[in-house]
Amino acid sequence: MRAFAIGDIHGGLKALLQVLNQLELQKEDKLIFMGDYVDGWSEAAQTIQFLIDVSAKFDCVFIKGNHDVWCQNWLKDNKDVNPSWYLHGGKETIESYEDFSLEEKKQHLIFFENMSMYHLDNKNRLFLHAGFTSMHGVEKETFPHKFCTDRTLWEMALVMDKKINLDHVLYPKRLKHYKEIYIGHTPTTNYGESEPMNAINVWNIDTGAAFKGKLTAINIDTKAFFQSDDLPSLYPHEKGRNK
């Protein structure tokens, strides 16, 4: 069995199709999606519908991202349009649902509601959208919204990378709980990198698909990765979140 982690899609269904075609999936493969499926490019609703269909064919894990929380709230109550969400991709997501029926929207709401906040596999590898803050691990996290929003775990990993080894007294306790930690949320393009980044035992696979970057899938055993074209080239008449 192969297992792939797939970064933040942000409504870029064309990019997702490119990446999945490269994987040449087999029935026994596992797909772990890292969250933020919507907000950015014009095919948010279409992306959700495609993921629902994919989940019927493959073993899938869907992690919930902060943009997914916003979209879930809107689907639950169409009057609840968070102003911050609207300005950060919500407008495009709402427009993508124009041709979807009430029943289809209800199915999508259920899909969002059933997403996981994190996933821990049988090799003690942790997958979550953003991070966590508890030194005792995700099960002791006091603020569950941090799973969708935290950036301090990644920032800490970057600072500590290659400075000290696992046995050092100063090695962050947060990082000791898991063999590896996979995240999205903070684009590697913020650091001038177009590919996945690794710091200590943390892997960041958000390669900026919401903006000018690419969508990435990584084989979590071999670390081979597969990327789409730059999203602006796939949606040349759109801005995405490049505003």
C-alpha positions as CSV (number, residue, x, y, z in Angstrom):
1,M,0.0,0.0,0.0
2,R,1.2,3.5,-0.9
3,A,0.1,6.5,1.1
4,F,0.1,10.1,-0.2
5,A,-0.4,13.4,1.6
6,I,-2.0,16.1,-0.7
7,G,-1.6,19.8,0.1
8,D,-4.0,22.7,0.2
9,I,-6.2,22.7,-3.0
10,H,-8.1,26.0,-2.6
11,G,-10.7,25.3,-5.4
12,G,-8.0,24.3,-7.9
13,L,-9.7,21.2,-9.3
14,K,-7.6,21.2,-12.5
15,A,-4.4,21.1,-10.4
16,L,-5.8,18.2,-8.3
17,L,-6.6,16.2,-11.5
18,Q,-3.1,16.8,-12.8
19,V,-1.5,15.5,-9.5
20,L,-3.8,12.5,-9.2
21,N,-3.0,11.5,-12.8
22,Q,0.7,11.4,-12.0
23,L,0.1,9.1,-9.0
24,E,-1.4,6.4,-11.2
25,L,-3.5,5.3,-8.2
26,Q,-4.2,1.7,-7.3
27,K,-7.2,0.6,-5.2
28,E,-5.1,-0.2,-2.1
29,D,-3.5,3.3,-2.0
30,K,-4.4,5.7,0.8
31,L,-4.9,9.5,0.2
32,I,-4.6,12.0,3.0
33,F,-5.9,15.4,2.1
34,M,-4.5,18.2,4.3
35,G,-7.4,20.6,4.2
36,D,-8.4,23.9,2.7
37,Y,-10.2,22.5,-0.3
38,V,-12.1,25.7,-1.0
39,D,-11.5,29.5,-1.3
40,G,-9.2,30.8,-4.1
41,W,-9.9,29.4,-7.5
42,S,-13.3,29.1,-9.2
43,E,-14.0,25.3,-8.7
44,A,-14.5,25.0,-5.0
45,A,-17.9,23.3,-5.0
46,Q,-16.7,21.1,-7.9
47,T,-13.6,20.1,-5.9
48,I,-15.8,19.0,-3.0
49,Q,-18.0,17.0,-5.2
50,F,-15.0,15.4,-6.9
51,L,-13.5,14.5,-3.5
52,I,-16.8,12.9,-2.4
53,D,-16.7,10.8,-5.5
54,V,-13.0,9.9,-4.9
55,S,-13.8,8.8,-1.4
56,A,-16.1,6.1,-2.8
57,K,-13.2,4.6,-4.7
58,F,-10.2,5.0,-2.5
59,D,-9.2,5.0,1.2
60,C,-9.3,8.7,2.0
61,V,-8.7,10.9,5.0
62,F,-10.0,14.4,4.9
63,I,-8.4,16.9,7.3
64,K,-10.3,20.1,8.0
65,G,-8.6,23.4,7.3
66,N,-9.6,26.9,8.5
67,H,-11.2,27.8,5.1
68,D,-13.3,24.6,5.4
69,V,-14.6,25.7,8.7
70,W,-15.7,29.0,7.1
71,C,-17.4,27.2,4.2
72,Q,-19.1,24.7,6.5
73,N,-20.6,27.6,8.6
74,W,-21.9,29.2,5.4
75,L,-23.4,25.9,4.1
76,K,-25.1,25.5,7.5
77,D,-26.6,28.9,7.4
78,N,-26.4,30.8,4.1
79,K,-26.9,34.0,5.9
80,D,-23.6,33.6,7.8
81,V,-21.1,35.1,5.4
82,N,-18.0,35.9,7.5
83,P,-16.6,39.2,6.1
84,S,-13.0,38.0,6.5
85,W,-13.8,34.7,4.7
86,Y,-15.6,36.6,1.9
87,L,-12.4,38.6,1.2
88,H,-10.1,35.6,1.4
89,G,-11.7,33.4,-1.2
90,G,-15.2,33.1,0.2
91,K,-16.6,35.1,-2.7
92,E,-15.3,32.7,-5.3
93,T,-16.5,29.7,-3.3
94,I,-20.0,31.1,-3.0
95,E,-20.1,31.8,-6.7
96,S,-19.0,28.2,-7.4
97,Y,-22.2,26.9,-5.7
98,E,-24.6,28.8,-7.9
99,D,-25.6,25.7,-9.9
100,F,-25.7,23.3,-7.0
101,S,-29.0,22.2,-5.6
102,L,-30.1,22.5,-2.0
103,E,-29.7,18.7,-1.7
104,E,-26.2,18.8,-3.1
105,K,-25.3,21.5,-0.6
106,K,-26.6,19.4,2.2
107,Q,-24.4,16.5,1.1
108,H,-21.4,18.9,1.0
109,L,-22.2,20.1,4.5
110,I,-22.2,16.5,5.8
111,F,-18.9,16.0,4.1
112,F,-17.4,19.0,5.9
113,E,-18.9,18.0,9.2
114,N,-17.3,14.5,8.9
115,M,-13.8,15.8,8.3
116,S,-11.1,15.0,10.8
117,M,-9.1,17.6,12.8
118,Y,-6.1,15.4,12.6
119,H,-5.0,11.9,11.7
120,L,-2.5,9.6,13.3
121,D,-1.4,6.6,11.4
122,N,-0.1,3.2,12.6
123,K,3.5,4.4,12.2
124,N,3.0,7.3,14.6
125,R,2.9,9.9,11.8
126,L,0.6,12.8,12.5
127,F,-1.3,14.7,9.8
128,L,-3.1,18.0,10.5
129,H,-3.8,21.2,8.6
130,A,-1.8,23.7,10.6
131,G,-0.3,22.7,14.0
132,F,-0.9,22.3,17.7
133,T,0.3,24.0,20.8
134,S,0.2,21.5,23.6
135,M,3.6,20.1,24.7
136,H,1.7,16.9,25.6
137,G,0.5,16.3,22.0
138,V,-2.7,16.7,20.0
139,E,-4.9,14.7,22.4
140,K,-4.2,17.3,25.1
141,E,-4.7,20.3,22.9
142,T,-6.7,22.9,24.9
143,F,-7.7,25.0,21.9
144,P,-8.8,22.6,19.1
145,H,-9.1,25.5,16.6
146,K,-5.3,25.6,16.6
147,F,-5.3,22.4,14.5
148,C,-6.6,24.7,11.7
149,T,-4.8,27.9,12.4
150,D,-1.5,27.4,14.4
151,R,1.7,28.5,12.7
152,T,4.0,28.3,15.7
153,L,4.8,24.6,15.3
154,W,6.2,25.2,11.8
155,E,8.0,28.3,12.8
156,M,9.5,26.4,15.8
157,A,10.6,23.6,13.5
158,L,12.3,26.0,11.1
159,V,14.2,27.7,13.9
160,M,15.3,24.4,15.6
161,D,16.1,22.5,12.4
162,K,19.6,21.0,12.5
163,K,20.5,23.0,15.6
164,I,20.1,20.1,18.2
165,N,19.4,16.4,18.1
166,L,16.4,14.5,19.4
167,D,18.1,13.7,22.8
168,H,19.0,17.3,23.6
169,V,17.3,18.7,26.7
170,L,16.1,21.7,24.6
171,Y,14.5,19.7,21.9
172,P,10.8,20.8,21.7
173,K,8.6,18.4,23.5
174,R,5.8,19.0,21.0
175,L,7.9,17.4,18.3
176,K,9.0,14.3,20.3
177,H,5.5,12.7,20.3
178,Y,5.4,11.8,16.7
179,K,7.7,10.1,14.2
180,E,6.8,12.7,11.6
181,I,4.3,15.6,11.3
182,Y,2.7,16.6,8.1
183,I,1.1,20.1,7.7
184,G,-0.3,22.5,5.2
185,H,-1.6,26.0,5.9
186,T,1.6,28.0,5.6
187,P,2.8,28.1,1.9
188,T,6.4,27.2,1.3
189,T,6.3,29.9,-1.3
190,N,6.4,32.4,1.6
191,Y,10.0,31.2,2.0
192,G,10.9,31.3,-1.6
193,E,10.4,27.5,-2.0
194,S,8.2,25.9,-4.7
195,E,8.6,22.4,-3.3
196,P,7.7,20.7,0.0
197,M,9.9,21.7,2.9
198,N,11.2,19.6,5.8
199,A,12.4,20.9,9.1
200,I,13.4,18.4,11.8
201,N,10.5,15.9,11.6
202,V,7.9,18.3,10.2
203,W,7.0,18.2,6.5
204,N,5.1,21.2,5.0
205,I,3.4,20.3,1.8
206,D,1.4,23.5,1.1
207,T,3.3,24.8,-1.9
208,G,1.2,27.8,-2.5
209,A,-1.7,26.5,-4.7
210,A,-3.9,29.3,-3.4
211,F,-1.6,31.9,-4.8
212,K,1.0,31.6,-7.6
213,G,2.3,28.2,-6.6
214,K,1.6,24.5,-7.3
215,L,-0.4,21.7,-5.8
216,T,1.7,18.9,-4.3
217,A,1.2,15.3,-3.3
218,I,4.0,13.5,-1.4
219,N,4.6,9.8,-0.9
220,I,5.0,9.7,2.8
221,D,7.3,6.6,2.7
222,T,9.7,7.5,-0.1
223,K,9.2,11.3,0.0
224,A,8.9,11.4,-3.8
225,F,6.6,14.3,-4.6
226,F,4.4,15.2,-7.6
227,Q,3.2,18.7,-8.6
228,S,0.7,20.4,-10.8
229,D,1.5,23.4,-13.0
230,D,1.4,26.8,-11.4
231,L,-2.3,27.5,-10.6
232,P,-2.4,30.8,-12.4
233,S,-1.5,29.0,-15.6
234,L,-4.4,26.6,-15.1
235,Y,-6.8,29.5,-14.4
236,P,-5.4,32.3,-16.6
237,H,-8.5,34.5,-16.4
238,E,-8.7,34.4,-12.6
239,K,-6.8,36.0,-9.7
240,G,-7.2,33.3,-7.1
241,R,-6.0,34.8,-3.9
242,N,-3.4,36.9,-5.7
243,K,-5.1,40.2,-4.8
